[in-house]
């Protein structure tokens, strides 16, 4: 009869040990899945910012070709929003014959009369980090040099 009591106590200790072990494993899995969700969210937001920067680069290029850079109509900045994304495209000019009233001329003495106009498009995408406890904003920047 004495052996049966020891067996029951041993089974109880084994059951408690297995429950603690299973709880530890489940906490590890829960923590790992939370990190995976956070990384996936950040990756999605970054890919969205990359796509928006490509889109605004093409839009800025199209807008510059539609405007005359030799008159006071030169385009210097394009801004916009898409959901939580704030987009700003800064346009700088390099070339001959640019109107001096344009505010973002990098150089107008580098090239000759036969050289094409070059523009530098800096696109800044600012978006929030949803998983950060404070109001942290992330910024993606893309610079493009384009001949017109």
Secondary structure as UniProt FT lines:
FT   HELIX           2..66
FT   TURN            69..70
FT   TURN            72..73
FT   STRAND          77..82
FT   TURN            83..84
FT   STRAND          85..94
FT   TURN            100..101
FT   STRAND          105..107
FT   TURN            113..114
FT   STRAND          118..128
FT   TURN            130..131
FT   STRAND          137..147
//
